[in-house]
Amino acid sequence: MQNLLLSSFYFGYITTTLLGGVLAMKFGGKILLLVAVGSTSVLTIVTPPLTQLGDAPAMIAVRVVEGIGQVSIAHCDCHRIQSHG
């Protein structure tokens, strides 16, 4: 169970790598960055109560969604660099 929990972040990150790039080009870096940072911040705040409850499936889902948000942050940076360079 621990291996699944620790790797679930990367499941979300890997599966949405191309989608993050498309979203950054379509909506721009600022909006996507706001949504990505906001969502990962809220999910990080929710993490300690979930660990105290011992709800492993919910914790895995939170980690997957955090991975999706983090890949969007990386693409925002790349989009910003390309648009100014």
C-alpha positions as CSV (number, residue, x, y, z in Angstrom):
1,M,0.0,0.0,0.0
2,Q,2.8,2.4,0.8
3,N,4.4,1.9,-2.7
4,L,1.1,2.7,-4.3
5,L,0.6,5.8,-2.2
6,L,4.0,7.1,-2.9
7,S,3.9,6.5,-6.6
8,S,0.3,7.8,-7.1
9,F,1.7,11.4,-7.5
10,Y,3.7,10.3,-10.6
11,F,0.7,8.5,-12.1
12,G,-1.1,11.8,-12.3
13,Y,2.0,13.6,-13.5
14,I,2.9,11.1,-16.3
15,T,-0.7,10.7,-17.6
16,T,-1.3,14.5,-18.1
17,T,2.1,15.7,-19.4
18,L,0.8,16.3,-22.9
19,L,-2.5,17.7,-21.7
20,G,-0.7,20.3,-19.5
21,G,1.1,21.6,-22.6
22,V,-2.1,21.9,-24.6
23,L,-3.9,23.7,-21.8
24,A,-1.0,26.1,-21.3
25,M,-1.1,27.0,-25.0
26,K,-4.9,27.3,-25.1
27,F,-5.5,29.3,-21.9
28,G,-2.1,30.9,-21.3
29,G,0.2,30.4,-18.4
30,K,-1.3,32.8,-15.9
31,I,-4.7,31.2,-15.6
32,L,-3.4,27.7,-15.7
33,L,-0.8,28.6,-13.0
34,L,-3.5,30.1,-10.8
35,V,-5.7,27.0,-11.1
36,A,-2.7,24.5,-10.7
37,V,-1.2,26.3,-7.6
38,G,-4.6,26.8,-6.0
39,S,-5.7,23.2,-6.5
40,T,-2.5,21.7,-5.2
41,S,-2.5,24.1,-2.2
42,V,-6.0,23.0,-1.2
43,L,-5.2,19.4,-1.6
44,T,-2.0,19.8,0.5
45,I,-4.1,21.3,3.2
46,V,-6.5,18.4,3.0
47,T,-3.7,15.8,3.3
48,P,-3.2,15.8,7.1
49,P,-6.8,15.1,8.0
50,L,-6.9,12.3,5.4
51,T,-3.9,10.7,6.9
52,Q,-5.4,10.8,10.4
53,L,-8.6,9.2,9.1
54,G,-6.6,6.5,7.5
55,D,-8.5,6.7,4.2
56,A,-6.0,5.2,1.8
57,P,-8.1,5.4,-1.4
58,A,-8.9,9.0,-0.8
59,M,-5.3,9.8,-0.1
60,I,-4.2,8.1,-3.4
61,A,-6.8,10.1,-5.3
62,V,-5.5,13.3,-3.7
63,R,-1.9,12.4,-4.7
64,V,-2.9,11.7,-8.3
65,V,-4.7,15.1,-8.6
66,E,-1.7,16.8,-7.0
67,G,0.5,15.3,-9.8
68,I,-1.9,16.6,-12.4
69,G,-1.6,20.1,-10.9
70,Q,2.2,20.0,-10.7
71,V,2.6,19.0,-14.3
72,S,0.5,22.1,-15.2
73,I,2.8,24.3,-13.2
74,A,5.8,23.0,-15.2
75,H,4.1,23.7,-18.5
76,C,3.2,27.2,-17.4
77,D,6.9,28.0,-16.9
78,C,7.8,26.6,-20.3
79,H,5.0,28.5,-22.0
80,R,6.1,31.7,-20.3
81,I,9.7,31.2,-21.4
82,Q,8.7,30.5,-25.0
83,S,6.3,33.5,-25.2
84,H,9.0,35.9,-24.1
85,G,12.0,34.4,-25.9
